[in-house]
Amino acid sequence: MEEIYTHIANLGFPIVISIYLLVRIEGKLDMLTESINELTKTIARIN
């Protein structure tokens, strides 16, 4: 039983951290995509 807890601790923690970071980065990538689209429209209007 102790071996199972060790495996969960060793694998579960990195998985949780990875999911947390991916969720945070996803939001920032969406904002970056919107900014790039707005920049493209602005450049098209200038030209």
mmCIF entry with sequence, helices, sheets and N, C-alpha, C, O atoms, coordinates in Angstrom:
data_MODEL
# 
_entry.id   MODEL 
# 
_entity.id                         1 
_entity.type                       polymer 
_entity.pdbx_number_of_molecules   1 
# 
_entity_poly.entity_id                      1 
_entity_poly.type                           'polypeptide(L)' 
_entity_poly.nstd_linkage                   no 
_entity_poly.nstd_monomer                   no 
_entity_poly.pdbx_seq_one_letter_code       MEEIYTHIANLGFPIVISIYLLVRIEGKLDMLTESINELTKTIARIN 
_entity_poly.pdbx_seq_one_letter_code_can   MEEIYTHIANLGFPIVISIYLLVRIEGKLDMLTESINELTKTIARIN 
_entity_poly.pdbx_strand_id                 A 
# 
loop_
_entity_poly_seq.entity_id 
_entity_poly_seq.num 
_entity_poly_seq.mon_id 
_entity_poly_seq.hetero 
1 1  MET n 
1 2  GLU n 
1 3  GLU n 
1 4  ILE n 
1 5  TYR n 
1 6  THR n 
1 7  HIS n 
1 8  ILE n 
1 9  ALA n 
1 10 ASN n 
1 11 LEU n 
1 12 GLY n 
1 13 PHE n 
1 14 PRO n 
1 15 ILE n 
1 16 VAL n 
1 17 ILE n 
1 18 SER n 
1 19 ILE n 
1 20 TYR n 
1 21 LEU n 
1 22 LEU n 
1 23 VAL n 
1 24 ARG n 
1 25 ILE n 
1 26 GLU n 
1 27 GLY n 
1 28 LYS n 
1 29 LEU n 
1 30 ASP n 
1 31 MET n 
1 32 LEU n 
1 33 THR n 
1 34 GLU n 
1 35 SER n 
1 36 ILE n 
1 37 ASN n 
1 38 GLU n 
1 39 LEU n 
1 40 THR n 
1 41 LYS n 
1 42 THR n 
1 43 ILE n 
1 44 ALA n 
1 45 ARG n 
1 46 ILE n 
1 47 ASN n 
# 
_struct_asym.id          A 
_struct_asym.entity_id   1 
# 
_struct_conf.conf_type_id            HELX_P 
_struct_conf.id                      HELX_P1 
_struct_conf.pdbx_PDB_helix_id       AA1 
_struct_conf.beg_label_comp_id       GLU 
_struct_conf.beg_label_asym_id       A 
_struct_conf.beg_label_seq_id        2 
_struct_conf.pdbx_beg_PDB_ins_code   ? 
_struct_conf.end_label_comp_id       ILE 
_struct_conf.end_label_asym_id       A 
_struct_conf.end_label_seq_id        46 
_struct_conf.pdbx_end_PDB_ins_code   ? 
_struct_conf.beg_auth_comp_id        GLU 
_struct_conf.beg_auth_asym_id        A 
_struct_conf.beg_auth_seq_id         2 
_struct_conf.end_auth_comp_id        ILE 
_struct_conf.end_auth_asym_id        A 
_struct_conf.end_auth_seq_id         46 
_struct_conf.pdbx_PDB_helix_class    1 
_struct_conf.details                 ? 
_struct_conf.pdbx_PDB_helix_length   45 
# 
_struct_conf_type.id          HELX_P 
_struct_conf_type.criteria    ? 
_struct_conf_type.reference   ? 
# 
loop_
_atom_site.group_PDB 
_atom_site.id 
_atom_site.type_symbol 
_atom_site.label_atom_id 
_atom_site.label_alt_id 
_atom_site.label_comp_id 
_atom_site.label_asym_id 
_atom_site.label_entity_id 
_atom_site.label_seq_id 
_atom_site.pdbx_PDB_ins_code 
_atom_site.Cartn_x 
_atom_site.Cartn_y 
_atom_site.Cartn_z 
_atom_site.occupancy 
_atom_site.B_iso_or_equiv 
_atom_site.pdbx_formal_charge 
_atom_site.auth_seq_id 
_atom_site.auth_comp_id 
_atom_site.auth_asym_id 
_atom_site.auth_atom_id 
_atom_site.pdbx_PDB_model_num 
ATOM 1   N N  . MET A 1 1  ? 0.823  -1.190 0.000   1.00 0.00 ? 1  MET A N  1 
ATOM 2   C CA . MET A 1 1  ? 0.000  0.000  0.000   1.00 0.00 ? 1  MET A CA 1 
ATOM 3   C C  . MET A 1 1  ? 0.868  1.256  0.000   1.00 0.00 ? 1  MET A C  1 
ATOM 4   O O  . MET A 1 1  ? 0.563  2.244  -0.668  1.00 0.00 ? 1  MET A O  1 
ATOM 5   N N  . GLU A 1 2  ? 1.945  1.192  0.757   1.00 0.00 ? 2  GLU A N  1 
ATOM 6   C CA . GLU A 1 2  ? 2.857  2.341  0.821   1.00 0.00 ? 2  GLU A CA 1 
ATOM 7   C C  . GLU A 1 2  ? 3.493  2.620  -0.539  1.00 0.00 ? 2  GLU A C  1 
ATOM 8   O O  . GLU A 1 2  ? 3.764  3.769  -0.888  1.00 0.00 ? 2  GLU A O  1 
ATOM 9   N N  . GLU A 1 3  ? 3.725  1.561  -1.292  1.00 0.00 ? 3  GLU A N  1 
ATOM 10  C CA . GLU A 1 3  ? 4.307  1.700  -2.628  1.00 0.00 ? 3  GLU A CA 1 
ATOM 11  C C  . GLU A 1 3  ? 3.354  2.456  -3.560  1.00 0.00 ? 3  GLU A C  1 
ATOM 12  O O  . GLU A 1 3  ? 3.782  3.265  -4.383  1.00 0.00 ? 3  GLU A O  1 
ATOM 13  N N  . ILE A 1 4  ? 2.073  2.181  -3.417  1.00 0.00 ? 4  ILE A N  1 
ATOM 14  C CA . ILE A 1 4  ? 1.067  2.878  -4.227  1.00 0.00 ? 4  ILE A CA 1 
ATOM 15  C C  . ILE A 1 4  ? 1.070  4.372  -3.905  1.00 0.00 ? 4  ILE A C  1 
ATOM 16  O O  . ILE A 1 4  ? 1.012  5.206  -4.809  1.00 0.00 ? 4  ILE A O  1 
ATOM 17  N N  . TYR A 1 5  ? 1.137  4.706  -2.622  1.00 0.00 ? 5  TYR A N  1 
ATOM 18  C CA . TYR A 1 5  ? 1.179  6.111  -2.216  1.00 0.00 ? 5  TYR A CA 1 
ATOM 19  C C  . TYR A 1 5  ? 2.420  6.805  -2.764  1.00 0.00 ? 5  TYR A C  1 
ATOM 20  O O  . TYR A 1 5  ? 2.358  7.969  -3.158  1.00 0.00 ? 5  TYR A O  1 
ATOM 21  N N  . THR A 1 6  ? 3.525  6.110  -2.790  1.00 0.00 ? 6  THR A N  1 
ATOM 22  C CA . THR A 1 6  ? 4.758  6.678  -3.324  1.00 0.00 ? 6  THR A CA 1 
ATOM 23  C C  . THR A 1 6  ? 4.619  6.957  -4.817  1.00 0.00 ? 6  THR A C  1 
ATOM 24  O O  . THR A 1 6  ? 5.051  8.004  -5.299  1.00 0.00 ? 6  THR A O  1 
ATOM 25  N N  . HIS A 1 7  ? 4.018  6.023  -5.545  1.00 0.00 ? 7  HIS A N  1 
ATOM 26  C CA . HIS A 1 7  ? 3.818  6.231  -6.982  1.00 0.00 ? 7  HIS A CA 1 
ATOM 27  C C  . HIS A 1 7  ? 2.868  7.392  -7.247  1.00 0.00 ? 7  HIS A C  1 
ATOM 28  O O  . HIS A 1 7  ? 3.096  8.192  -8.155  1.00 0.00 ? 7  HIS A O  1 
ATOM 29  N N  . ILE A 1 8  ? 1.820  7.482  -6.468  1.00 0.00 ? 8  ILE A N  1 
ATOM 30  C CA . ILE A 1 8  ? 0.873  8.595  -6.638  1.00 0.00 ? 8  ILE A CA 1 
ATOM 31  C C  . ILE A 1 8  ? 1.571  9.922  -6.358  1.00 0.00 ? 8  ILE A C  1 
ATOM 32  O O  . ILE A 1 8  ? 1.378  10.895 -7.088  1.00 0.00 ? 8  ILE A O  1 
ATOM 33  N N  . ALA A 1 9  ? 2.372  9.963  -5.312  1.00 0.00 ? 9  ALA A N  1 
ATOM 34  C CA . ALA A 1 9  ? 3.089  11.195 -4.972  1.00 0.00 ? 9  ALA A CA 1 
ATOM 35  C C  . ALA A 1 9  ? 4.088  11.557 -6.056  1.00 0.00 ? 9  ALA A C  1 
ATOM 36  O O  . ALA A 1 9  ? 4.233  12.732 -6.395  1.00 0.00 ? 9  ALA A O  1 
ATOM 37  N N  . ASN A 1 10 ? 4.771  10.576 -6.599  1.00 0.00 ? 10 ASN A N  1 
ATOM 38  C CA . ASN A 1 10 ? 5.785  10.842 -7.616  1.00 0.00 ? 10 ASN A CA 1 
ATOM 39  C C  . ASN A 1 10 ? 5.186  11.198 -8.971  1.00 0.00 ? 10 ASN A C  1 
ATOM 40  O O  . ASN A 1 10 ? 5.771  11.991 -9.709  1.00 0.00 ? 10 ASN A O  1 
ATOM 41  N N  . LEU A 1 11 ? 4.045  10.636 -9.307  1.00 0.00 ? 11 LEU A N  1 
ATOM 42  C CA . LEU A 1 11 ? 3.437  10.905 -10.602 1.00 0.00 ? 11 LEU A CA 1 
ATOM 43  C C  . LEU A 1 11 ? 2.343  11.957 -10.529 1.00 0.00 ? 11 LEU A C  1 
ATOM 44  O O  . LEU A 1 11 ? 2.193  12.753 -11.456 1.00 0.00 ? 11 LEU A O  1 
ATOM 45  N N  . GLY A 1 12 ? 1.590  11.976 -9.467  1.00 0.00 ? 12 GLY A N  1 
ATOM 46  C CA . GLY A 1 12 ? 0.448  12.885 -9.356  1.00 0.00 ? 12 GLY A CA 1 
ATOM 47  C C  . GLY A 1 12 ? 0.854  14.349 -9.291  1.00 0.00 ? 12 GLY A C  1 
ATOM 48  O O  . GLY A 1 12 ? 0.240  15.192 -9.945  1.00 0.00 ? 12 GLY A O  1 
ATOM 49  N N  . PHE A 1 13 ? 1.872  14.656 -8.516  1.00 0.00 ? 13 PHE A N  1 
ATOM 50  C CA . PHE A 1 13 ? 2.293  16.040 -8.360  1.00 0.00 ? 13 PHE A CA 1 
ATOM 51  C C  . PHE A 1 13 ? 2.738  16.659 -9.686  1.00 0.00 ? 13 PHE A C  1 
ATOM 52  O O  . PHE A 1 13 ? 2.274  17.748 -10.022 1.00 0.00 ? 13 PHE A O  1 
ATOM 53  N N  . PRO A 1 14 ? 3.618  16.010 -10.450 1.00 0.00 ? 14 PRO A N  1 
ATOM 54  C CA . PRO A 1 14 ? 4.001  16.601 -11.739 1.00 0.00 ? 14 PRO A CA 1 
ATOM 55  C C  . PRO A 1 14 ? 2.830  16.748 -12.708 1.00 0.00 ? 14 PRO A C  1 
ATOM 56  O O  . PRO A 1 14 ? 2.774  17.705 -13.481 1.00 0.00 ? 14 PRO A O  1 
ATOM 57  N N  . ILE A 1 15 ? 1.902  15.805 -12.665 1.00 0.00 ? 15 ILE A N  1 
ATOM 58  C CA . ILE A 1 15 ? 0.735  15.891 -13.546 1.00 0.00 ? 15 ILE A CA 1 
ATOM 59  C C  . ILE A 1 15 ? -0.115 17.096 -13.179 1.00 0.00 ? 15 ILE A C  1 
ATOM 60  O O  . ILE A 1 15 ? -0.553 17.836 -14.060 1.00 0.00 ? 15 ILE A O  1 
ATOM 61  N N  . VAL A 1 16 ? -0.352 17.299 -11.902 1.00 0.00 ? 16 VAL A N  1 
ATOM 62  C CA . VAL A 1 16 ? -1.161 18.438 -11.450 1.00 0.00 ? 16 VAL A CA 1 
ATOM 63  C C  . VAL A 1 16 ? -0.481 19.747 -11.821 1.00 0.00 ? 16 VAL A C  1 
ATOM 64  O O  . VAL A 1 16 ? -1.143 20.664 -12.307 1.00 0.00 ? 16 VAL A O  1 
ATOM 65  N N  . ILE A 1 17 ? 0.818  19.854 -11.605 1.00 0.00 ? 17 ILE A N  1 
ATOM 66  C CA . ILE A 1 17 ? 1.547  21.073 -11.959 1.00 0.00 ? 17 ILE A CA 1 
ATOM 67  C C  . ILE A 1 17 ? 1.497  21.318 -13.462 1.00 0.00 ? 17 ILE A C  1 
ATOM 68  O O  . ILE A 1 17 ? 1.314  22.457 -13.893 1.00 0.00 ? 17 ILE A O  1 
ATOM 69  N N  . SER A 1 18 ? 1.655  20.280 -14.259 1.00 0.00 ? 18 SER A N  1 
ATOM 70  C CA . SER A 1 18 ? 1.612  20.419 -15.718 1.00 0.00 ? 18 SER A CA 1 
ATOM 71  C C  . SER A 1 18 ? 0.245  20.918 -16.185 1.00 0.00 ? 18 SER A C  1 
ATOM 72  O O  . SER A 1 18 ? 0.166  21.812 -17.027 1.00 0.00 ? 18 SER A O  1 
ATOM 73  N N  . ILE A 1 19 ? -0.817 20.351 -15.649 1.00 0.00 ? 19 ILE A N  1 
ATOM 74  C CA . ILE A 1 19 ? -2.166 20.778 -16.028 1.00 0.00 ? 19 ILE A CA 1 
ATOM 75  C C  . ILE A 1 19 ? -2.390 22.227 -15.632 1.00 0.00 ? 19 ILE A C  1 
ATOM 76  O O  . ILE A 1 19 ? -2.945 23.003 -16.410 1.00 0.00 ? 19 ILE A O  1 
ATOM 77  N N  . TYR A 1 20 ? -1.967 22.598 -14.435 1.00 0.00 ? 20 TYR A N  1 
ATOM 78  C CA . TYR A 1 20 ? -2.121 23.982 -13.967 1.00 0.00 ? 20 TYR A CA 1 
ATOM 79  C C  . TYR A 1 20 ? -1.401 24.950 -14.894 1.00 0.00 ? 20 TYR A C  1 
ATOM 80  O O  . TYR A 1 20 ? -1.961 25.981 -15.269 1.00 0.00 ? 20 TYR A O  1 
ATOM 81  N N  . LEU A 1 21 ? -0.175 24.632 -15.266 1.00 0.00 ? 21 LEU A N  1 
ATOM 82  C CA . LEU A 1 21 ? 0.589  25.523 -16.137 1.00 0.00 ? 21 LEU A CA 1 
ATOM 83  C C  . LEU A 1 21 ? -0.019 25.592 -17.533 1.00 0.00 ? 21 LEU A C  1 
ATOM 84  O O  . LEU A 1 21 ? -0.051 26.665 -18.135 1.00 0.00 ? 21 LEU A O  1 
ATOM 85  N N  . LEU A 1 22 ? -0.499 24.476 -18.054 1.00 0.00 ? 22 LEU A N  1 
ATOM 86  C CA . LEU A 1 22 ? -1.128 24.487 -19.379 1.00 0.00 ? 22 LEU A CA 1 
ATOM 87  C C  . LEU A 1 22 ? -2.388 25.343 -19.395 1.00 0.00 ? 22 LEU A C  1 
ATOM 88  O O  . LEU A 1 22 ? -2.644 26.052 -20.368 1.00 0.00 ? 22 LEU A O  1 
ATOM 89  N N  . VAL A 1 23 ? -3.165 25.282 -18.337 1.00 0.00 ? 23 VAL A N  1 
ATOM 90  C CA . VAL A 1 23 ? -4.392 26.090 -18.264 1.00 0.00 ? 23 VAL A CA 1 
ATOM 91  C C  . VAL A 1 23 ? -4.034 27.569 -18.214 1.00 0.00 ? 23 VAL A C  1 
ATOM 92  O O  . VAL A 1 23 ? -4.677 28.381 -18.880 1.00 0.00 ? 23 VAL A O  1 
ATOM 93  N N  . ARG A 1 24 ? -3.022 27.930 -17.439 1.00 0.00 ? 24 ARG A N  1 
ATOM 94  C CA . ARG A 1 24 ? -2.604 29.329 -17.351 1.00 0.00 ? 24 ARG A CA 1 
ATOM 95  C C  . ARG A 1 24 ? -2.054 29.829 -18.672 1.00 0.00 ? 24 ARG A C  1 
ATOM 96  O O  . ARG A 1 24 ? -2.361 30.944 -19.094 1.00 0.00 ? 24 ARG A O  1 
ATOM 97  N N  . ILE A 1 25 ? -1.242 29.013 -19.328 1.00 0.00 ? 25 ILE A N  1 
ATOM 98  C CA . ILE A 1 25 ? -0.635 29.425 -20.596 1.00 0.00 ? 25 ILE A CA 1 
ATOM 99  C C  . ILE A 1 25 ? -1.699 29.546 -21.684 1.00 0.00 ? 25 ILE A C  1 
ATOM 100 O O  . ILE A 1 25 ? -1.592 30.408 -22.557 1.00 0.00 ? 25 ILE A O  1 
ATOM 101 N N  . GLU A 1 26 ? -2.716 28.703 -21.643 1.00 0.00 ? 26 GLU A N  1 
ATOM 102 C CA . GLU A 1 26 ? -3.768 28.740 -22.664 1.00 0.00 ? 26 GLU A CA 1 
ATOM 103 C C  . GLU A 1 26 ? -4.452 30.103 -22.693 1.00 0.00 ? 26 GLU A C  1 
ATOM 104 O O  . GLU A 1 26 ? -4.704 30.653 -23.765 1.00 0.00 ? 26 GLU A O  1 
ATOM 105 N N  . GLY A 1 27 ? -4.745 30.638 -21.533 1.00 0.00 ? 27 GLY A N  1 
ATOM 106 C CA . GLY A 1 27 ? -5.378 31.956 -21.472 1.00 0.00 ? 27 GLY A CA 1 
ATOM 107 C C  . GLY A 1 27 ? -4.493 33.038 -22.039 1.00 0.00 ? 27 GLY A C  1 
ATOM 108 O O  . GLY A 1 27 ? -4.974 33.927 -22.742 1.00 0.00 ? 27 GLY A O  1 
ATOM 109 N N  . LYS A 1 28 ? -3.218 32.980 -21.747 1.00 0.00 ? 28 LYS A N  1 
ATOM 110 C CA . LYS A 1 28 ? -2.282 33.965 -22.265 1.00 0.00 ? 28 LYS A CA 1 
ATOM 111 C C  . LYS A 1 28 ? -2.114 33.825 -23.776 1.00 0.00 ? 28 LYS A C  1 
ATOM 112 O O  . LYS A 1 28 ? -1.958 34.825 -24.478 1.00 0.00 ? 28 LYS A O  1 
ATOM 113 N N  . LEU A 1 29 ? -2.144 32.600 -24.277 1.00 0.00 ? 29 LEU A N  1 
ATOM 114 C CA . LEU A 1 29 ? -2.046 32.396 -25.720 1.00 0.00 ? 29 LEU A CA 1 
ATOM 115 C C  . LEU A 1 29 ? -3.273 32.955 -26.442 1.00 0.00 ? 29 LEU A C  1 
ATOM 116 O O  . LEU A 1 29 ? -3.151 33.500 -27.539 1.00 0.00 ? 29 LEU A O  1 
ATOM 117 N N  . ASP A 1 30 ? -4.446 32.823 -25.837 1.00 0.00 ? 30 ASP A N  1 
ATOM 118 C CA . ASP A 1 30 ? -5.652 33.391 -26.431 1.00 0.00 ? 30 ASP A CA 1 
ATOM 119 C C  . ASP A 1 30 ? -5.549 34.911 -26.516 1.00 0.00 ? 30 ASP A C  1 
ATOM 120 O O  . ASP A 1 30 ? -5.911 35.509 -27.529 1.00 0.00 ? 30 ASP A O  1 
ATOM 121 N N  . MET A 1 31 ? -5.054 35.528 -25.451 1.00 0.00 ? 31 MET A N  1 
ATOM 122 C CA . MET A 1 31 ? -4.883 36.987 -25.453 1.00 0.00 ? 31 MET A CA 1 
ATOM 123 C C  . MET A 1 31 ? -3.853 37.406 -26.501 1.00 0.00 ? 31 MET A C  1 
ATOM 124 O O  . MET A 1 31 ? -4.037 38.416 -27.180 1.00 0.00 ? 31 MET A O  1 
ATOM 125 N N  . LEU A 1 32 ? -2.786 36.646 -26.636 1.00 0.00 ? 32 LEU A N  1 
ATOM 126 C CA . LEU A 1 32 ? -1.753 36.945 -27.620 1.00 0.00 ? 32 LEU A CA 1 
ATOM 127 C C  . LEU A 1 32 ? -2.304 36.825 -29.036 1.00 0.00 ? 32 LEU A C  1 
ATOM 128 O O  . LEU A 1 32 ? -1.994 37.651 -29.895 1.00 0.00 ? 32 LEU A O  1 
ATOM 129 N N  . THR A 1 33 ? -3.109 35.815 -29.283 1.00 0.00 ? 33 THR A N  1 
ATOM 130 C CA . THR A 1 33 ? -3.729 35.633 -30.596 1.00 0.00 ? 33 THR A CA 1 
ATOM 131 C C  . THR A 1 33 ? -4.637 36.811 -30.946 1.00 0.00 ? 33 THR A C  1 
ATOM 132 O O  . THR A 1 33 ? -4.615 37.300 -32.075 1.00 0.00 ? 33 THR A O  1 
ATOM 133 N N  . GLU A 1 34 ? -5.426 37.262 -29.989 1.00 0.00 ? 34 GLU A N  1 
ATOM 134 C CA . GLU A 1 34 ? -6.294 38.413 -30.214 1.00 0.00 ? 34 GLU A CA 1 
ATOM 135 C C  . GLU A 1 34 ? -5.475 39.663 -30.520 1.00 0.00 ? 34 GLU A C  1 
ATOM 136 O O  . GLU A 1 34 ? -5.832 40.437 -31.408 1.00 0.00 ? 34 GLU A O  1 
ATOM 137 N N  . SER A 1 35 ? -4.397 39.861 -29.801 1.00 0.00 ? 35 SER A N  1 
ATOM 138 C CA . SER A 1 35 ? -3.540 41.024 -30.023 1.00 0.00 ? 35 SER A CA 1 
ATOM 139 C C  . SER A 1 35 ? -2.914 40.989 -31.413 1.00 0.00 ? 35 SER A C  1 
ATOM 140 O O  . SER A 1 35 ? -2.833 42.017 -32.085 1.00 0.00 ? 35 SER A O  1 
ATOM 141 N N  . ILE A 1 36 ? -2.474 39.821 -31.842 1.00 0.00 ? 36 ILE A N  1 
ATOM 142 C CA . ILE A 1 36 ? -1.885 39.694 -33.175 1.00 0.00 ? 36 ILE A CA 1 
ATOM 143 C C  . ILE A 1 36 ? -2.929 39.975 -34.253 1.00 0.00 ? 36 ILE A C  1 
ATOM 144 O O  . ILE A 1 36 ? -2.631 40.622 -35.257 1.00 0.00 ? 36 ILE A O  1 
ATOM 145 N N  . ASN A 1 37 ? -4.141 39.492 -34.044 1.00 0.00 ? 37 ASN A N  1 
ATOM 146 C CA . ASN A 1 37 ? -5.214 39.761 -35.018 1.00 0.00 ? 37 ASN A CA 1 
ATOM 147 C C  . ASN A 1 37 ? -5.528 41.248 -35.094 1.00 0.00 ? 37 ASN A C  1 
ATOM 148 O O  . ASN A 1 37 ? -5.728 41.778 -36.188 1.00 0.00 ? 37 ASN A O  1 
ATOM 149 N N  . GLU A 1 38 ? -5.575 41.926 -33.962 1.00 0.00 ? 38 GLU A N  1 
ATOM 150 C CA . GLU A 1 38 ? -5.819 43.367 -33.955 1.00 0.00 ? 38 GLU A CA 1 
ATOM 151 C C  . GLU A 1 38 ? -4.678 44.112 -34.639 1.00 0.00 ? 38 GLU A C  1 
ATOM 152 O O  . GLU A 1 38 ? -4.918 45.063 -35.383 1.00 0.00 ? 38 GLU A O  1 
ATOM 153 N N  . LEU A 1 39 ? -3.450 43.691 -34.396 1.00 0.00 ? 39 LEU A N  1 
ATOM 154 C CA . LEU A 1 39 ? -2.297 44.315 -35.034 1.00 0.00 ? 39 LEU A CA 1 
ATOM 155 C C  . LEU A 1 39 ? -2.350 44.140 -36.545 1.00 0.00 ? 39 LEU A C  1 
ATOM 156 O O  . LEU A 1 39 ? -2.042 45.068 -37.293 1.00 0.00 ? 39 LEU A O  1 
ATOM 157 N N  . THR A 1 40 ? -2.738 42.960 -36.990 1.00 0.00 ? 40 THR A N  1 
ATOM 158 C CA . THR A 1 40 ? -2.861 42.701 -38.426 1.00 0.00 ? 40 THR A CA 1 
ATOM 159 C C  . THR A 1 40 ? -3.900 43.618 -39.055 1.00 0.00 ? 40 THR A C  1 
ATOM 160 O O  . THR A 1 40 ? -3.672 44.165 -40.134 1.00 0.00 ? 40 THR A O  1 
ATOM 161 N N  . LYS A 1 41 ? -5.038 43.790 -38.392 1.00 0.00 ? 41 LYS A N  1 
ATOM 162 C CA . LYS A 1 41 ? -6.089 44.683 -38.915 1.00 0.00 ? 41 LYS A CA 1 
ATOM 163 C C  . LYS A 1 41 ? -5.611 46.125 -38.953 1.00 0.00 ? 41 LYS A C  1 
ATOM 164 O O  . LYS A 1 41 ? -5.898 46.846 -39.909 1.00 0.00 ? 41 LYS A O  1 
ATOM 165 N N  . THR A 1 42 ? -4.892 46.554 -37.935 1.00 0.00 ? 42 THR A N  1 
ATOM 166 C CA . THR A 1 42 ? -4.383 47.923 -37.885 1.00 0.00 ? 42 THR A CA 1 
ATOM 167 C C  . THR A 1 42 ? -3.368 48.165 -39.005 1.00 0.00 ? 42 THR A C  1 
ATOM 168 O O  . THR A 1 42 ? -3.414 49.203 -39.665 1.00 0.00 ? 42 THR A O  1 
ATOM 169 N N  . ILE A 1 43 ? -2.470 47.231 -39.220 1.00 0.00 ? 43 ILE A N  1 
ATOM 170 C CA . ILE A 1 43 ? -1.489 47.363 -40.288 1.00 0.00 ? 43 ILE A CA 1 
ATOM 171 C C  . ILE A 1 43 ? -2.179 47.387 -41.648 1.00 0.00 ? 43 ILE A C  1 
ATOM 172 O O  . ILE A 1 43 ? -1.768 48.139 -42.531 1.00 0.00 ? 43 ILE A O  1 
ATOM 173 N N  . ALA A 1 44 ? -3.212 46.583 -41.829 1.00 0.00 ? 44 ALA A N  1 
ATOM 174 C CA . ALA A 1 44 ? -3.948 46.561 -43.098 1.00 0.00 ? 44 ALA A CA 1 
ATOM 175 C C  . ALA A 1 44 ? -4.632 47.895 -43.344 1.00 0.00 ? 44 ALA A C  1 
ATOM 176 O O  . ALA A 1 44 ? -4.685 48.359 -44.483 1.00 0.00 ? 44 ALA A O  1 
ATOM 177 N N  . ARG A 1 45 ? -5.163 48.526 -42.284 1.00 0.00 ? 45 ARG A N  1 
ATOM 178 C CA . ARG A 1 45 ? -5.803 49.840 -42.440 1.00 0.00 ? 45 ARG A CA 1 
ATOM 179 C C  . ARG A 1 45 ? -4.800 50.915 -42.799 1.00 0.00 ? 45 ARG A C  1 
ATOM 180 O O  . ARG A 1 45 ? -5.125 51.830 -43.555 1.00 0.00 ? 45 ARG A O  1 
ATOM 181 N N  . ILE A 1 46 ? -3.591 50.825 -42.276 1.00 0.00 ? 46 ILE A N  1 
ATOM 182 C CA . ILE A 1 46 ? -2.561 51.839 -42.552 1.00 0.00 ? 46 ILE A CA 1 
ATOM 183 C C  . ILE A 1 46 ? -2.114 51.737 -44.003 1.00 0.00 ? 46 ILE A C  1 
ATOM 184 O O  . ILE A 1 46 ? -1.902 52.756 -44.660 1.00 0.00 ? 46 ILE A O  1 
ATOM 185 N N  . ASN A 1 47 ? -1.970 50.529 -44.502 1.00 0.00 ? 47 ASN A N  1 
ATOM 186 C CA . ASN A 1 47 ? -1.529 50.338 -45.882 1.00 0.00 ? 47 ASN A CA 1 
ATOM 187 C C  . ASN A 1 47 ? -2.691 50.580 -46.805 1.00 0.00 ? 47 ASN A C  1 
ATOM 188 O O  . ASN A 1 47 ? -2.544 50.473 -48.023 1.00 0.00 ? 47 ASN A O  1 
# 
